[in-house]
Amino acid sequence: MFIPIAMPGVVSVTILQLLTFWNEYLFALAITGTGPDVRTVQVALPTLVSDATNFGVLTAGTVLTLLPVYIAYSLASRRMQEALTAGAVKG
């Protein structure tokens, strides 16, 4: 009964939590450590930077890191906008 009214808020909280969990660099670094076989993408990406950095590989890694969050936000952006503007007008 209240689900349709609360849906924009639920979607916006879901998107924000997805971004929070995806960007937890220090937590993933502390849990996984330096083991290359268990690192997450966010922890492994800074290892691509060195004195002889291959910027093509670094760019590809950055795009692959950002792509899932961008796709999730693109799919739910209309709901996010509805949630942000739901309480802006009266009536």
C-alpha positions in Angstrom: 0.0 0.0 0.0 2.8 2.4 0.9 5.4 0.9 -1.5 4.6 3.1 -4.5 4.9 6.2 -2.4 8.1 5.2 -0.8 9.7 3.8 -4.0 11.7 7.0 -5.0 13.2 7.1 -1.5 14.1 3.4 -1.6 15.7 3.8 -5.0 17.7 6.8 -3.9 18.9 5.1 -0.8 19.9 2.0 -2.8 21.9 4.1 -5.3 23.7 6.0 -2.5 24.5 2.7 -0.7 25.8 1.2 -3.9 28.1 4.1 -4.3 29.2 3.9 -0.7 30.0 0.2 -0.9 31.7 0.5 -4.3 34.0 3.3 -3.1 35.1 1.7 0.2 38.8 1.7 -0.6 40.3 1.6 2.9 37.9 -1.2 4.1 38.7 -3.3 1.0 42.4 -2.6 1.4 42.4 -3.6 5.1 40.4 -6.8 4.5 42.1 -8.1 1.4 45.6 -6.8 2.1 48.2 -7.0 -0.6 47.4 -10.4 -2.0 47.0 -9.9 -5.8 44.5 -12.8 -6.1 42.0 -11.4 -3.7 42.2 -7.6 -4.3 39.2 -5.7 -5.5 39.3 -3.5 -8.6 39.6 -0.3 -6.5 42.5 -1.6 -4.5 44.3 -3.1 -7.6 44.0 0.1 -9.7 46.7 2.1 -7.9 49.1 -0.7 -8.5 49.1 0.2 -12.2 50.8 3.5 -11.5 54.6 3.3 -11.5 57.6 5.1 -13.0 56.8 3.6 -16.5 53.0 3.8 -16.4 51.2 2.5 -19.4 48.4 5.1 -19.6 46.3 2.9 -21.9 46.0 0.2 -19.3 45.4 2.7 -16.5 42.6 4.3 -18.5 41.0 1.0 -19.3 41.2 0.1 -15.6 39.6 3.4 -14.6 36.8 2.9 -17.1 36.1 -0.6 -15.9 36.0 0.7 -12.4 33.6 3.4 -13.1 31.3 1.6 -15.6 29.2 -0.5 -13.2 28.3 2.5 -11.0 27.6 4.7 -14.1 25.3 2.0 -15.5 23.4 1.6 -12.2 22.9 5.3 -11.9 21.8 5.7 -15.5 19.2 3.0 -15.0 17.9 4.5 -11.8 18.5 8.2 -12.5 14.8 9.0 -13.2 13.8 7.5 -9.9 16.6 9.4 -8.2 15.3 12.7 -9.6 11.8 11.8 -8.5 13.1 11.1 -5.0 15.0 14.4 -4.8 12.0 16.4 -6.0 9.3 14.5 -4.2 9.4 16.7 -1.1 10.2 20.0 -2.9 6.7 21.0 -3.8 3.6 21.1 -1.6 0.4 19.4 -2.8 
